[in-house]
Amino acid sequence: MANPHPVIRNWRDQDPANSHGAVGWKLMMQLGTNPGRTYEEAPLIGIHGITYRLLQAGKTEPAHSHEAKEHVYYVINGTGKVQLGDDVIEVNEGDAIYMPAKGVHSVINDSDNFLEHLVISAIPEWAVNGSGEHDRGRTDPVIRNWRDGPPHMSHGAVGWSIMAEKARFPDRPYEAAPLEGFHGLTMHMMPGGQQEGPHEHTGKEQLYYFTQGSGKMLLGEEIYPVRDGDAAYIPPNTQHALINDGTDWIQHLILSALV
């Protein structure tokens, strides 16, 4: 295994593939479950994978489920519907759709435009430890938009918590903390001319996905350009900082997992 180091990959640089009826570009995968991949393709430790997808107008993802894998679909652009069990619910830009393991789900694009979305996957703790059972009673899906929560300041940016891990935040309601496989998903916006203070996280990996804007990132001892469509992987104990050296806002998701 290569020594853990930061990785930046843009979906535009990857080969497309069919992904449940959508066009998908795998950004990053989990190293332990993808041994034939290079470190740059599969550096993740706690998060199972992240894929950028486009679902064509008028198309529907076949309904399916995963025995031991949870998903969060995040809508970047467009409108559509999701089937979650027996329910069909409208979704819009900014919605994060939590789909628990074993839950039947499908994405439906009944609009005239592409439905642009991320698929984030993780293995629940009960599947990792071999118990084979959920560790709490509720396993129903959740839809939350980042705009629904209160903002907070986060390393020089404005942040909104979208979803968190129930085991780490037992006092939060299920709708705010339904995750079983990774630590959290947050939305952040940084105005032009601002930057994070360099920092690192012990025992936590992070992945920044940029949905809007461009800037730079300090990763370790190097500074790299970043733009919309980039996924920047930050291993534990790695110094990092986002730098907005332009005049427009940078909008980005942060995925985190304890490792």
LUMBAFI-430456 format. One record per residue: residue in three letters; z, y negated, x of N, C-alpha, C, O in turn. Coordinates in steps of 0.001 Angstrom, whole numbers, padded with zeros to 6 digits, always signed. Atoms other than C-alpha are relative to their C-alpha. Layout:
ALAZYXZYXZYXZYX
...
END
This chain:
MET+000000+001198+000841+000000+000000+000000+000000-001246+000875+000720-001310+001871
ALA+000027+001259-000740-000823-003481+001249+001323-000731-000177+001999-000572-001194
ASN-001189+000825+000150+002053-005839+001917-000192-000935-001189-001256-001540-001321
PRO+000157+000890+001160+002700-007797-001296-000346-001420+000434+000325-001998+001289
HIS+000387+001366-000290+000918-011137-001164-000662-000594-001232-001123+000153-002096
PRO+000610+000626+001177-000415-013680-003678-001478+000364-000133-002163+000619+000858
VAL+001397-000303+000312-003763-012995-005362-000468-000973-001079+000261-001233-002037
ILE+000617+000831+001042-006051-015335-007335-001331+000637-000383-002179+000884+000475
ARG+001253-000589+000497-008810-013849-009490-000430-000725-001268+000379-000949-002168
ASN+000559+000632+001195-011077-015571-012020-000803+001049-000763-001502+001859-000155
TRP+000718-001003+000788-012502-013531-014890-001505-000068+000222-002202+000938+000090
ARG+001442+000146-000195-015951-014935-014135-000521+000782+001208-001713+001077+001296
ASP+000392-000713-001211-015974-013110-010796+000044+001517-000152-000331+002240+000771
GLN-000133-001435+000213-015342-009664-012323-001179+000530-000808-001891-000231-001463
ASP+001062-000643+000772-017777-007187-013848+000454+000206-001446+001580+000646-001673
PRO-000389-000207+001395-017783-007082-017670-000064+001472-000376-000772+002261+000249
ALA+000002-001369+000514-017098-003891-019590+000315-000041-001486+000870-001019-001988
ASN-000357-000105+001409-016787-002752-023186+001497+000227-000113+002053+001087+000568
SER-001452-000095+000184-013186-003202-024344+000296+000028-001487+000499-001019-002102
HIS-000257-000163+001437-012608-001819-027852-000943-000861-000838-000523-001495-001806
GLY+000987+000742+000771-015803-003437-029083-000196-001432+000415-001108-002095-000080
ALA+000149+001345-000560-015313-006719-027206-000537+000108+001425-000549+001190+002012
VAL+000353+000052-001418-016641-007782-023817+001270-000382+000758+001886-001406+000464
GLY-001253+000233-000704-013730-007580-021385-000187-000077+001508-001049+000590+002079
TRP-000019+000137-001463-013082-008611-017791+001423+000264+000467+002315-000544+000206
LYS-001335-000309-000493-010096-006931-016149+000346-000953+001141-000378-001036+002133
LEU-000438+000928-001030-008216-009518-014127+000912+000678+001013+000670+000616+002219
MET-000943-000679-000886-005326-007521-012719+000619+001176-000729+000763+001176-001952
MET-000608-001207+000536-003729-004110-013175+001261+000328+000786+001584-000301+001793
GLN-001233-000441-000633-000540-002329-012260-000326+001010+001097-001050+001978+000866
LEU+000322-000840-001146-000650-000711-008829+000398+001454-000223-000379+002362+000075
GLY-000500-001363+000117+001449+002335-009691-000818+000885-000917-000845+002101-000727
THR+000782-000792+000942-000828+003433-012550-001501-000080+000283-002298+000480-000469
ASN+001415+000110-000384-004135+002564-010821-000133+000211+001508-000514-000713+002228
PRO-000042-000226-001452-003911+004224-007368-001344-000127+000704-001376-000322+001919
GLY+001302+000108-000636-007668+004093-006755-000495-001423+000173-001565-001645+000739
ARG+000410+001410-000058-007805+000295-007005+000499-000663+001278+001474-000220+001884
THR-000475+000792-001130-007514-002227-004200+001223-000806-000425+001490-000956-001618
TYR-001169+000817+000314-004383-004367-003966-000408-001233-000796+000305-001631-001717
GLU+000440+001198+000714-006374-007414-005138-000282+000304-001472-000078-000559-002327
GLU+000255-000389+001383-007376-005512-008300+001284+000391-000727+001413+000166-001931
ALA-001200-000569+000629-003952-003973-008932+001253-000326+000803+001838+000556+001432
PRO-001215+000374-000730-001071-005948-007420+001265+000033-000847+002367-000072-000309
LEU-001131+000181+000897+001184-005949-010494+001030+001120+000139+000687+002269+000414
ILE-001090-000966-000092+004566-004223-010459+000592+000265-001379+000670+001417-001808
GLY-000642-000161+001295+006215-004843-013824-000947-000129-001182-000800+000580-002177
ILE+001009+000178+001054+003295-006046-015959-001078+001059+000186-001512+001312+001310
HIS+000970-001092-000113+000815-003276-016749-001421-000501+000240-002174+000110+000998
GLY+001357+000492-000191-002339-005389-016968-000265-001260-000795+000455-001589-001738
ILE+000462+001181+000734-004127-008534-018091-001523+000000+000023-002141+000144+001078
THR+001450-000024+000174-007699-008674-019427-000427-001214-000807+000213-001573-001796
TYR+000622+001098+000756-009831-011613-020562-001094+000614-000863-001898+001403-000367
ARG+000970-000617+000905-011938-010736-023627-000668-001035-000895-000089-002067-001233
LEU+000759+000758+000993-014600-012218-025886-000435+000961-001091-001142+001933-000828
LEU+000436-000797+001138-015043-010738-029347-001062-000788-000752-000823-001908-001203
GLN+001164+000656+000596-018442-011580-030821+000240-000315-001474+000980+000388-002162
ALA-000085+000374+001415-018755-013337-034179-000432+001169-000882-001439+001826-000617
GLY+000331-001055+000945-018741-010867-037053+000409+001392+000416+000157+002348-000318
LYS-000370-001322-000498-017334-008008-034974+001493+000267-000207+002296-000657-000339
THR-001376-000441+000198-014120-006017-035404+000364+001038+001050-000392+001978+001295
GLU-000540-001000-000912-012089-004148-032843+000456+001200-000827+001164+001014-001817
PRO-000482-001161+000760-011535-000554-034056+001519+000074+000001+002157-000148+001030
ALA-001451-000130+000096-007990-000040-035300+000468+001152+000875-000126+002231+000862
HIS-000511-001015-000916-005946+001898-032748+001462-000293+000324+001993-001334-000063
SER-001376+000202-000430-002469+002315-031291+000179+000602+001387-000675+001348+001866
HIS-000332-000520-001321-000842+003108-027945+001393+000609-000070+002343-000039-000510
GLU-001247-000742+000153+001909+005695-027735+001150-000624+000777+002282-000646+000296
ALA-001084+000507-000857+003864+004059-024911-000419-001267+000724-000171-001416+001921
LYS+000448+001256-000607+002359+000618-024307+000027-001096-001053-000529-000932-002139
GLU+000022+001150+000884+003014-002754-025924-001079-000971+000465-001455-000985+001637
HIS+000998+001003-000319+000440-005544-026080+000429-001361-000550+001114-001461-001568
VAL-000004+001352+000549+000444-009295-026467-001426-000520+000101-001976-000611+001199
TYR+001295+000657+000012-002879-010813-027512+000267-001503-000077+001026-001959-000933
TYR-000166+001455+000042-003068-014533-026740-001359-000633-000283-002321-000403+000450
VAL+001264+000624+000408-005768-016593-028501-000195-001299+000780+000570-002249+000614
ILE+000314+001187-000795-007305-019115-026075-000864-000966-000804-000604-002169-000822
ASN+000889+000821+000832-010068-020383-028366-000519+000833-001150-000711+002043-001025
GLY+000581-000674+001141-011396-019543-031788+001016+000346-001064+002215+000106-000918
THR-000818-000441+001125-010077-018183-035055-000440+001393-000413-001552+001823-000105
GLY+000326-001332+000483-009972-014769-036640+001168+000574-000757+001983-000157-001319
LYS-001083-000708+000658-007647-012182-038066+000438+001171+000876-000318+001651+001720
VAL-000468-001230-000630-005514-009335-036778+000525+000924-001088+001193+000489-002026
GLN-000617-001019+000830-004684-006119-038552+001213+000523+000751+001099+000976+001890
LEU-001239-000490-000583-001079-005169-037851+000623+000952-001010+001228+000516-001990
GLY-000408-000976+001005-000193-001960-039632-000871-000139-001225-002093-000015-001144
ASP+000758+000156+001247-001198-002512-043243-000316-001456-000324-000985-001735-001319
ASP+000175+001422+000267-001220-006312-043013-001167-000576+000799-001412-000159+001931
VAL+001068+000750-000668-004171-008590-042130+000405-001466-000008+000631-002040-001073
ILE-000574+001331-000148-003099-011996-040816-000950-000889+000782-001553-000443+001758
GLU+000844+000957-000708-005036-015100-039743+000644-000410+001325+001864-000545+001418
VAL-000485+000473-001303-004752-016179-036082-000885-001146+000478-002065-001235+000136
ASN+000682+001188-000489-005709-019392-034310+000338-000224+001472+001168+000479+002049
GLU-000264+000374-001385-005762-020978-030863+001485-000248+000220+002130-000934-000573
GLY-001404+000173-000322-002334-020842-029247+000908+001073-000546+002093+001098-000216
ASP-000816-001084+000539-001137-017781-031172+000158+001119+001026-000799+001502+001698
ALA-000274-001221-000753+000508-014927-029285+000383+001070-001010+001280+000866-001828
ILE-000205-001069+000967+000418-011650-031205+000629+001184+000715-000014+001817+001553
TYR-000691-001125-000614+002989-009038-030201-000275+001262-000805-000055+001307-002015
MET+000314-001276+000629+001910-005466-030933+000836+001074+000685+000548+001438+001825
PRO-000871-000978-000648+004651-002896-030273-000702+001325+000248-001721+001631-000373
ALA+000506-001349-000222+003998+000551-028896+000028+000779-001314+000927+000606-002137
LYS+000172-000859+001174+002868+003034-031559-000538-000744-001216-000884-000111-002214
GLY+000459+000764+001145+001793+000185-033860-001517-000069-000084-002180-000352+000914
VAL+001453+000077+000203-001732+000292-035320-000412-001470-000054+000199-002271-000761
HIS+000438+001395-000041-003634-002919-034570-001502-000097+000193-002152+000846+000644
SER+001430+000270-000118-007101-004448-034610-000212-001503-000040+000549-002223-000686
VAL+000380+001407+000043-008726-007836-034006-001309-000133-000765-002241+000645-000562
ILE+001160+000195+000866-011256-009158-036518-000523-001415+000216+000215-002384+000037
ASN+000590+001326-000138-013639-012022-035781-000924-000254-001179-002083+000162-001177
ASP+000800+000328+001182-014840-013290-039144-000502-001434+000050-000860-002005-000980
SER+000502+001361-000170-015872-016676-037718-001441+000036+000499-002039+001104+000631
ASP+001366+000103-000510-019223-017921-036434-000045-000155+001519-001122-000318+002092
ASN-000070+000219-001443-018033-018245-032814+000752+001148+000667+001413+001945+000003
PHE-000761-000990-000740-016633-016039-030088+001495-000234-000183+001944-001375-000295
LEU-001459+000067-000018-012923-015262-030283+000441+000317+001433+000335+001453+001894
GLU-000356-000090-001423-011634-015877-026742+001495+000281+000095+002309-000482-000425
HIS-001407-000372-000022-008369-014124-025958+000346+000819+001242-000518+001420+001880
LEU-000549-000852-001045-006192-012451-023354+000661+001205-000635+001210+001121-001734
VAL-000772-001178+000378-004815-008941-023664+000969+000297+001140+000554+000634+002248
ILE-001059-000256-000971-001500-008517-021835+000692+001296-000409+001075+001453-001569
SER-000627-001270+000337-000017-005027-021646+001184+000276+000915+001214-000152+002069
ALA-001192-000375-000761+003330-003653-020508+000535+001318-000531+000304+001673-001688
ILE-000591-001273+000381+005172-000338-020566+001458-000251-000394+002225-000759+000425
PRO-001384+000235+000415+008420-000486-022599+000991+000753+000881+000675+001799+001448
GLU-001018-000605-000851+011625+000321-020765+000331+001419-000439+000572+002281+000406
TRP-000327-001346+000467+012299+003349-022984-001056+001010+000422-000751+002194+000571
ALA+001036-000910-000488+008954+004817-021876+000121+000199+001508-000147+001285+002023
VAL-000158-000102-001449+009643+004050-018209+001143+000941+000360+001019+001751+001278
ASN-001166-000826-000345+013075+005709-018234-000036+001388-000627+000860+002201-000404
GLY+000194-001358+000501+011806+008719-020145+000783+000355-001244+000814+001521-001636
SER-000775-000321+001196+013996+008422-023216-000893+000304-001189-000513+001061-002082
GLY+000937-000260+001081+010967+008389-025497+000338-000658-001310-000284-000348-002326
GLU-000403+000648+001228+012689+006167-028052+000171-001496+000211+000531-001942+001300
HIS-000270+001427-000043+012870+002475-028846+001503-000228+000111+002300+000556-000406
ASP-001421+000256-000202+016173+000911-027854+000585-000930-001061+001710-001407-000916
ARG-000545+000812+001076+016538-001092-031063-000718+000386-001290-001726+001092-001252
GLY+000519-000458+001274+015801-000698-034738-001370-000554-000343-002204+000173-000884
ARG+001230+000638+000458+012943-003159-035239-001153+000211+000977-000983+000084+002190
THR+001199-000164-000818+009435-002465-033974-001203-000662-000674-002347-000315-000380
ASP+001095+000628+000722+007393-004710-036273-000682-001058+000871-000060-001598+001786
PRO+000736+001003-000783+004714-007069-034892+000517-001408-000249+001199-001680-001237
VAL-000426+001401+000070+005311-010768-034281-001190-000880+000367-001945-000552+001282
ILE+000987+001017-000372+002962-013776-034246+000740-001315+000191+001429-001786-000714
ARG-000651+001278-000295+004208-016963-032571-000989-000907+000730-001686-000474+001647
ASN+000808+001000-000678+002362-020119-031579+000918-000829+000901+002046-001140+000517
TRP-000854+000754-000923+003666-022054-028582+000466-001318-000613+001523-001830-000243
ARG-000365+001279+000619+003730-025200-030737+001216+000115-000926+001794-000898-001321
ASP-001093-000191+000959+006423-023672-032965+001377-000172+000619+002357-000328-000109
GLY-001292+000091-000659+009194-023910-030371+000241-001370+000600-000701-002143+000771
PRO-000299+001297-000616+010989-026893-028831-000441-000033+001458-000366+000988+002142
PRO+000400+000095-001408+009689-028177-025470+001215-000117+000910+002302-000498+000476
HIS-001025+000178-001018+011725-028138-022276-000700-000346+001307-001899-000105+001449
MET+000573+000284-001310+011174-029321-018719+000134+001232+000889+001171+001896+000914
SER+000027-001197-000838+010200-026604-016260-000760-000306+001280-001990-000321+001288
HIS+000608+000233-001316+009569-027391-012574-001080-001086-000047-002155-000909+000526
GLY+000936+001110+000024+007824-030692-013312-001036+000044-001095-001837-000881-001224
ALA+000928-000117+001119+005857-029460-016330+000790+000049-001302+002004+000254-001298
VAL-000591-000208+001314+006530-029395-020066-000252+001452-000379-001385+001927-000295
GLY+000133-001421+000300+007192-025813-021162+000465+000342-001399+001323-000327-001975
TRP-000390-000534+001302+007448-023856-024404+000138+001510+000144-000812+002187+000539
SER-000176-001449+000003+008922-020373-024577-000711+000586-001217-000495+000140-002344
ILE+000709-000647+001103+006661-018148-026669+000714+001290-000402+001084+001465-001563
MET-000679-001269+000256+008246-014685-026361+000802+000396+001225+000434+000078+002356
ALA-000863-000443-001088+011018-013145-024290+000377+001465-000218+000093+002052-001261
GLU-000404-001401+000045+012443-009714-023543+001360+000132-000682+002327-000527-000300
LYS-001213-000145+000792+015071-008579-026028+001199+000397+000862+002292-000137+000673
ALA-001120-000485-000803+017207-006777-023429+000607-001101+000855+001797-001056+001166
ARG-000483+001084-000853+017492-009952-021336+000538-001177-000802+001302-001991-000282
PHE-000429+001120+000845+018062-012341-024250+000514+000548-001331-000099+000311-002372
PRO-000476-000668+001219+020168-010395-026779+000430-000955-001099+000521-000552-002259
ASP-000444+000948+001018+021310-013565-028558-001152-000651-000757-000932-001314-001771
ARG+001138+000601+000699+017801-014633-029534-000442+000885-001153-000294+002105-001084
PRO+000498-000820+001107+016315-013529-032867-001177+000866+000440-001862+000562+001417
TYR+001075-000934-000348+013847-010655-032815-001346-000708+000153-002117-000383+001056
GLU+001303+000680-000050+010913-013009-033487-000204-000751+001304-001340-000894+001757
ALA+000102+000727-001265+011681-014973-030302+000074+000925+001210-000381+000566+002297
ALA-000188-000909-001137+012519-011943-028141-000304+001434-000405+000599+002269-000457
PRO+000352-001369+000394+010583-008843-029230-000433+000893+001161-000560+002105+000983
LEU+000621-000746-001095+009300-007775-025788+000912+001102+000525+002129+000935+000599
GLU-000730-001121-000576+010336-004429-024327-000435+000305+001429+000300+000956+002171
GLY+000542-000410-001282+008165-004180-021216-000060-001071+001073-000153-000743+002256
PHE-000022+001047-001023+008179-007577-019498+000894-001144-000446+001317-001204-001600
HIS-001104+000941+000143+010462-010574-019153-000299-001162-000935+000559-001558-001723
GLY+000260+001148+000853+008680-013439-020861-001409-000533+000111-002126-000260+001073
LEU+001287+000688+000071+005602-015432-021833+000269-001430-000423+000878-001660-001468
THR-000225+001409+000292+005650-019241-021749-001291-000784+000181-002171-000388+000945
MET+001111+000941-000157+003146-022089-022127+000505-001222+000745+001612-001696+000491
HIS-000388+001172-000768+003223-024998-019687-001162-000990+000061-002331-000602+000070
MET+000980+001067-000174+001429-028343-019410+000519-000969+001049+001661-001422+000984
MET-000375+000934-001058+001468-030556-016335-000968-001176+000013-002177-000972+000120
PRO+000886+001169-000019+000128-034143-016412-000559-000254+001392-000047+000251+002391
GLY+000598+000370-001274-002088-035560-013707+000973-000711+000915+001805-001502+000471
GLY-000842+000652-000990-000390-036630-010519+001372+000610+000187+002169+000095+000972
GLN-001299-000644-000113+002585-034267-010935-000111+001309+000790-001205+001842+000980
GLN-000011-001295-000657+003627-031158-009035+001383+000627-000097+002395-000064-000222
GLU-001256-000734-000049+006280-028483-009024+000632-000166+001375-000065-000400+002362
GLY-000656-000151-001277+008874-028379-006313-000165+001433+000480-000036+002359-000321
PRO+000138-001376-000495+008290-025357-004063+001258+000813-000292+002374+000350-000057
HIS-001124-000857+000341+010484-022463-005212-000459+001444+000010-001656+001718+000102
GLU+000314-001419+000066+010653-018677-005362+000995+000689-000919+002041+000131-001249
HIS-000842-000756+000916+012153-016010-007608+000344+001354+000624-000547+002121+000990
THR-000446-001290-000511+014212-013086-006357-000049+001033-001119+000517+000820-002191
GLY+000041-001072+000986+013451-009874-008214-000859-000275-001207-000709+000393-002230
LYS+000871+000327+001134+010817-011447-010468-001409-000297+000501-001594-001129+001390
GLU+001389+000356-000260+007020-011415-010281-000476-000922-001101+000008-000850-002231
GLN+000581+000893+000992+005007-014106-012049-001513+000003+000121-002073+000254+001188
LEU+001450+000136+000037+001399-014523-013083-000316-001263-000784+000028-001369-001961
TYR+000455+001216+000669-000024-017956-013891-001434+000243-000473-002285+000653+000317
TYR+001375-000044+000500-003105-017919-016139-000360-001395-000499+000321-001949-001361
PHE+000381+001378+000300-004922-021254-016390-001014-000038-001137-002113+000505-001024
THR+000871+000107+001165-006425-022044-019783-000775-001312-000036-001781-001418-000739
GLN+000649+001316+000039-007390-025672-019106+000349-000776+001259+001497-000770+001703
GLY-000250+000892-001123-007798-028017-016142-000191+000666+001348-000556+001839+001434
SER+000130-000496-001367-007867-027620-012380+000977-000745+000891+001401-001859+000581
GLY-000934+000599-000946-005608-028335-009437+000125+000866+001225-000858+001454+001678
LYS-000245-000811-001192-004041-026571-006477+001322+000738-000165+002186+000328-000941
MET-001262-000727-000028-001312-024003-005866+000403+000282+001433-000395+000745+002247
LEU-000610-000465-001236+000961-023547-002910+000466+001426-000241+001270+001679-001138
LEU-000376-001404+000096+001297-019782-002443+000356+000476+001402-000517+000622+002257
GLY-000433-000307-001355+003361-018763+000540-000113-001236+000863+000522-002256+000597
GLU+000202+001135-000907+002222-021034+003359-001359-000662-000190-001689-001608+000524
GLU+001369+000489+000194-001303-021698+002018-000133-000736-001331+000614-000474-002274
ILE+000321+000720+001231-002725-024085-000609-001398+000417-000441-002343+000397+000348
TYR+001253-000520+000539-005497-022767-002869-000421-000829-001217+000436-001297-001966
PRO+000456+000646+001238-007688-024430-005531+000140+000967-001171-000047+002173-001009
VAL-000064-000809+001226-007154-023185-009115-000711-000744-001115-000805-001972-001100
ARG+000731+000584+001118-009095-023755-012317+000155+000883-001221+000742+001963-001149
ASP-000065-000797+001219-009415-022546-015900-000657+001354+000229-001707+001451+000864
GLY+000498-001361-000183-009938-018794-016011+000608+000722+001181+000398+001924+001343
ASP-000670-000628-001146-007906-018158-012848+001301+000662-000445+002042+000126-001269
ALA-001313-000632+000077-005035-015687-012802+000558+000012+001416-000063+000565+002324
ALA-000639+000081-001313-002679-016357-009881+001254+000868-000015+002205+000590-000745
TYR-001135-000922-000054-000301-013509-009025+000952-000408+001115+000536-000650+002248
ILE-001036+000420-000942+002980-014410-007310+001018+001133+000127+001781+001368-000810
PRO-000988-001079-000166+005019-011492-005891+001415-000566+000065+001594-001763+000290
PRO-001382+000460-000154+008822-011666-005867+000238-000599+001390-000385-000198+002374
ASN-000429+000612-001266+010403-013843-003159-001141-000723+000720-001141-000818+001947
THR+001136+000721-000576+007156-015794-002625+000072-001468-000405+000109-001783-001594
GLN-000027+001433+000293+007274-019587-002345-001284-000403-000719-002377+000026-000348
HIS+001179+000444+000734+004955-021263-004831+000280-001339-000666+001431-001714-000894
ALA-000089+001284+000695+004241-024599-006499-001378-000356-000538-002379-000175+000154
LEU+001238+000502+000588+001564-025959-008852-000116-001483+000301+000855-002231+000187
ILE+000261+001396-000370-000013-029252-007797-001153-000516-000865-002264+000008-000787
ASN+001063+000620+000784-001978-031397-010258-000403-001293+000705+000208-002344+000507
ASP+000470+001166-000755-003885-033757-007977-001133-000721-000712-001808-001558-000111
GLY+001025+000680+000782-006262-034842-010747+000617-000942-001015+001794-001291-000918
THR-000477+000924+001037-005971-037119-013774+000175+000677-001353+000795+000109-002252
ASP-000099-000716+001271-006240-034514-016555+001174+000977+000030+001650+001365+001097
TRP-001082-000969+000113-003532-032184-017814-000460+001390+000437-001623+001749+000254
ILE+000221-001418-000268-003313-028610-016541+000826+000788-001011+002031+000576-001151
GLN-000679-000849+000980-002475-026064-019232-000017+001432+000517-001070+001940+000901
HIS-000052-001351-000548-001289-022631-018154+001110+000824-000641+002148+000293-001036
LEU-000997-000965+000414+000584-019550-019305+000712+000533+001235+000117+000628+002308
ILE-000713-000697-001062+003282-017975-017160+000554+001290-000576+001339+001272-001524
LEU-000534-001306+000332+003954-014250-017482+000994+000377+001095+000732+000143+002275
SER-000977-000393-000998+007052-012904-015766+000542+001385-000322+000649+001778-001484
ALA-000596-001329+000146+008529-009461-015175+001063+000173+001075+000862-000221+002224
LEU-001043-000312-000969+011760-008389-013503-000372+001320+000682-000740+002294+000026
VAL+000414-001195-000766+011079-005868-010737+001073+000368+001004+000919+001340+001744
END
